[in-house]
Amino acid sequence: MNIEQFRDYCMNKKEVTEHFPFDEDTLVFKVCNKMFALASLKKWEEGDAFINLKCDPDYARELRAEYDGVEPGYHMHKQQWNSVYVNSDVPTKLIVSLIDHSYDLIVQKLPKKDRTRIQ
């Protein structure tokens, strides 16, 4: 997966917008103004690409135990966010699934009117 594929995948989800709220380096994807994925563009350029994704805490622990490329979220709430390294032992298919999981977790917490519009 490259940065364009990551961006395209996130942007093709319903109600998703992209932002640079912290600086010119950190690309953030939001659904209804709630973050579900973020990545450092500089890290991608340096070959150390990772994506921060929200994750169910129990599932996060399982993933971290199974994959070297899944760590507690960099600069995020360590129980609820993972840093998923793209060029690691984490298969691309799983990365895509984890993006979906993060998006779905955020959508589940949205007000009913927003959830209904998205679903």
Secondary structure, 3 states (H helix, E strand, C coil): CCHHHHHHHHHCCCCEEEECCCCCCEEEEEECCEEEEEEEHHHHHCCCCEEEEECCHHHHHHHHHHCCCEEECCCCCCCCEEEEECCCCCCHHHHHHHHHHHHHHHHHHCCHHHHHHHC
